[in-house]
Amino acid sequence: MKESYNNIGVSLILPTLNEADNLKILIPEIIDNLPKNLSKFEIIVVDDNSTDDTEKVVNKLIDINKQIRLIKRESPKSLPLSILEGIKKSIYENVLWLDADGSMPATVVAELIKEGIASPSSVIIGSRFVDGGGYKGTQIENKNIFTSIRNIYQSEDSVAAVFLSKLFNTFLYRVINSDIKDVTSGFILGKKEYFKDYIFTNASYGDYFVYLIKELKFQNIEMKEVGYICLTRKYGTSKSGTSLTMLLKRAIPYFKAAIFDIK
């Protein structure tokens, strides 16, 4: 029998580093857009040694809603280990994580949960590269590259980072022969038993998601993509780097993840 909102619980994980201004907007929007009859949920902010007002902002939100939790990491900064810590300390069987920079709309969080309710044994992935998806404010059906560049240039994102990221994803998708088109998504819902520790402990940054897709495929776990329009960053700076040298250096682990197994 399929699960319903009455008996499902979801732990939403926000790994964050200096995203205080974005969290002020994102967390209330997530709560406002959750299915109204989803009572069993928590929002876990895993703060990776932020130097801005993240702790202050989150504590104010906790005063309003006790279903919000703050975890302060003291270990060296790590995106995959932040996510893993959130998974480990979550209280519900189902976990969903997304970026804290506001690029992944709160409305789509609800869509992933609804799809997860309909397919409780599947992993649901927010995808920029399927129908209904788009990258940094430009729909995938819109081929006007100048519109894309203008939207990105007017934001806090890097034009080079965005287009190289698209290029990397296309390469990785083809190398690992995946049915999933967005193999660097980082926006996902599934049962936490599906997400093995070694995926996160042996990865360096967003490359964990490539390993994760390969592992889920190996486990024969069904994966479904839900298209969403990735938004441009309003506040703060990208953690992926902005210079070509930094971007190429950051890309090396992704290439390794596509070619080699992590075990």
C-alpha positions in Angstrom: 0.0 0.0 0.0 1.3 3.4 -0.9 2.3 5.7 1.9 0.2 8.8 2.7 1.0 12.1 4.3 -0.4 10.7 7.6 2.4 8.1 8.0 5.4 9.5 6.2 8.1 11.6 7.8 10.7 13.7 6.0 13.9 15.2 7.2 15.0 18.2 5.0 18.7 18.8 5.2 20.3 22.2 4.3 24.1 22.0 4.2 25.2 25.6 4.5 28.3 27.8 4.5 27.7 31.6 4.8 24.2 31.6 3.4 22.5 33.6 6.2 20.7 36.0 3.9 19.4 33.2 1.7 18.3 31.1 4.7 16.1 34.0 5.9 14.1 33.5 2.7 14.4 29.9 1.9 13.4 28.2 5.2 10.1 30.1 5.6 9.4 29.4 1.9 10.0 25.7 2.4 7.7 25.5 5.4 5.0 27.6 3.6 5.1 25.3 0.5 5.1 21.9 2.2 2.0 19.8 1.8 -0.4 21.1 4.4 -1.1 17.6 5.8 2.5 16.7 6.1 2.9 17.1 9.9 6.0 14.9 10.4 8.9 16.9 9.1 12.1 18.6 10.3 14.4 21.1 8.7 18.1 20.5 9.6 20.5 23.2 8.9 24.0 21.7 8.9 26.3 24.7 9.3 29.8 24.2 8.0 31.7 26.7 10.2 30.0 29.8 8.7 31.5 33.2 9.5 28.4 35.2 8.8 25.1 35.4 10.8 23.9 31.9 9.9 23.6 30.8 13.6 21.8 33.9 14.6 19.4 33.7 11.7 18.6 30.0 12.2 18.1 30.4 16.0 15.6 33.1 15.3 13.7 30.8 13.0 13.9 28.0 15.6 12.2 30.4 18.1 9.3 30.5 15.6 9.2 26.8 14.6 10.7 24.0 16.7 10.7 21.7 13.7 13.9 23.5 12.6 17.2 22.3 14.0 20.8 23.6 13.8 23.8 21.4 13.7 27.2 23.2 14.0 30.1 21.3 12.4 33.5 21.6 14.0 35.4 19.4 11.6 37.1 20.7 8.4 34.7 22.1 5.9 33.1 19.5 3.6 29.9 19.5 1.7 29.5 15.7 1.5 30.3 15.3 5.2 27.8 18.0 6.1 25.1 16.1 4.2 26.1 12.8 5.8 25.9 14.4 9.3 22.5 15.6 8.5 21.4 12.2 7.3 22.9 10.5 10.4 21.2 12.9 12.8 17.8 12.9 11.0 14.9 11.4 12.8 12.8 10.3 9.8 13.2 7.5 7.4 13.0 9.7 4.4 15.6 12.4 3.8 15.7 15.3 1.3 18.5 17.7 0.8 19.1 20.7 -1.3 21.4 23.7 -1.6 20.9 26.6 0.8 21.7 29.3 -1.8 18.1 29.6 -3.0 18.8 28.1 -6.4 16.4 25.2 -5.8 12.9 26.6 -5.3 10.9 25.8 -2.2 7.9 25.0 -4.4 9.8 22.1 -5.9 10.6 20.6 -2.5 6.8 19.9 -2.2 6.8 18.4 -5.7 9.6 16.0 -4.8 7.7 15.0 -1.6 4.5 14.4 -3.5 6.3 12.2 -6.1 8.0 10.4 -3.2 4.6 9.7 -1.7 3.4 8.3 -5.0 6.6 6.2 -5.5 7.7 5.3 -1.9 10.5 2.9 -3.0 12.0 5.3 -5.6 14.6 8.1 -5.3 13.3 11.4 -6.6 15.8 13.8 -8.1 15.3 17.5 -8.9 16.6 17.9 -12.4 17.6 20.9 -14.5 17.9 18.9 -17.7 14.5 17.2 -18.3 11.2 18.7 -19.4 10.2 21.5 -17.1 13.8 22.1 -16.1 16.1 24.9 -16.7 19.5 26.3 -15.7 19.8 29.5 -13.7 16.5 31.0 -14.7 16.4 29.9 -18.3 14.1 27.1 -19.3 15.6 24.1 -21.1 13.3 24.7 -24.1 14.7 28.3 -24.4 17.8 28.2 -26.6 18.5 31.9 -26.4 22.0 31.9 -25.0 22.1 35.6 -24.7 19.1 35.6 -22.3 20.9 33.0 -20.2 24.1 35.0 -20.0 22.2 38.2 -19.1 20.3 36.5 -16.3 23.4 35.0 -14.8 25.5 38.1 -15.3 22.9 40.2 -13.3 23.0 37.7 -10.4 25.7 36.7 -7.9 26.6 33.6 -10.0 29.5 33.2 -12.4 28.8 32.9 -16.1 31.8 30.7 -16.5 30.8 28.4 -13.6 27.3 28.0 -14.9 28.3 27.0 -18.5 31.2 24.8 -17.4 28.9 23.1 -15.0 26.4 22.3 -17.8 29.3 21.0 -19.9 30.6 18.8 -17.1 27.2 17.4 -16.5 26.8 16.4 -20.1 30.2 14.7 -20.1 29.5 12.8 -16.9 26.0 11.8 -18.0 27.5 10.2 -21.1 30.5 8.6 -19.5 28.5 6.8 -16.7 25.7 5.8 -19.2 23.0 7.1 -16.8 19.3 7.2 -17.4 19.4 10.2 -15.1 20.3 13.4 -16.9 21.2 15.6 -14.0 24.0 13.6 -12.5 25.3 16.6 -10.5 21.9 17.7 -9.1 22.4 17.7 -5.3 18.6 18.0 -4.9 17.2 14.6 -3.9 14.7 12.7 -1.8 14.9 9.0 -0.8 15.0 6.6 2.1 18.1 7.2 4.1 19.1 3.5 4.0 19.8 4.0 0.3 22.6 6.5 0.9 25.7 4.7 2.0 28.3 6.4 4.2 31.3 5.7 1.9 29.7 7.8 -0.9 30.1 10.9 1.3 33.3 10.1 3.2 35.4 9.4 0.1 34.2 12.4 -2.0 35.6 15.8 -2.0 32.7 18.1 -3.0 29.8 17.7 -5.4 31.4 14.7 -7.0 29.6 12.7 -4.3 26.4 12.9 -6.4 28.0 11.2 -9.3 29.1 8.3 -7.1 25.6 8.3 -5.6 23.9 7.9 -9.0 26.3 5.1 -9.8 25.6 3.3 -6.5 21.8 3.7 -6.8 22.0 2.2 -10.3 24.1 -0.7 -9.0 21.5 -1.3 -6.3 18.7 -1.3 -8.9 16.9 1.4 -7.1 14.4 3.3 -9.3 15.3 6.9 -9.8 12.9 9.5 -11.1 13.6 13.1 -12.2 11.3 16.1 -11.5 12.2 19.1 -13.7 12.7 22.4 -12.0 14.1 25.8 -13.0 17.3 26.4 -11.2 17.3 30.0 -9.9 20.2 32.5 -9.9 21.8 33.3 -6.6 20.5 36.5 -4.8 23.0 36.8 -2.0 26.5 35.5 -1.2 29.1 34.0 -3.4 29.3 30.6 -5.2 31.3 27.9 -3.4 32.3 26.3 -6.8 34.8 29.1 -7.6 34.7 31.8 -10.3 38.0 31.7 -12.1 38.6 29.2 -14.9 41.5 27.6 -13.1 39.5 27.1 -9.9 36.6 25.6 -11.9 38.8 23.2 -13.8 40.5 22.1 -10.6 37.2 21.5 -8.9 36.1 19.5 -12.0 38.8 16.9 -11.6 37.1 14.8 -8.9 33.9 14.7 -11.0 35.8 13.2 -13.9 37.4 10.6 -11.5 33.9 9.9 -10.1 32.6 9.2 -13.6 35.5 6.9 -14.6 36.3 5.1 -11.4 34.4 3.4 -8.6 34.7 4.8 -5.1 35.0 1.5 -3.3 
